[in-house]
Amino acid sequence: MALFDLKKEADSLPSAWRSRILGHVGRANLKVLRMDGRPVPAEVHDYDEGLLVVDGVLELSVAGERFTVRAGGLYVAKAGVEHTVEPGSTGTLVIIDLPEVAAY
């Protein structure tokens, strides 16, 4: 791995909501993206997904419950649970794709 300026990495992406894989830790993908206030349709994964807000805010709906994740906050969306990014989410987001066998 290398040293990354996460905001600079996110800002350099050609478009918002398109992640870039920065590397791997074990079997986990580490990705960064830029949020621009637009919503993202509901999605469900077959793995846990960590959502770490570097700067800004992530407005999230998970199984009908609303969460506001601020800079420094981490939300782990569990495998098989629908989650939606709501309007107003802006800033830099790190996504950690966690394989199904992760122990924590």
Buried (B, 14 or more C-beta within 10 A) or exposed (E): EEEBEBBEBBEEBEEBBEBBEBEEEEEBBBBBBBBEEEBBEEEEBEBBBBBBBBBBBBBBBBEEEEBBBEEEEEBEBEBEEEBBBBEBBBBBBBBBBBEEEBEE
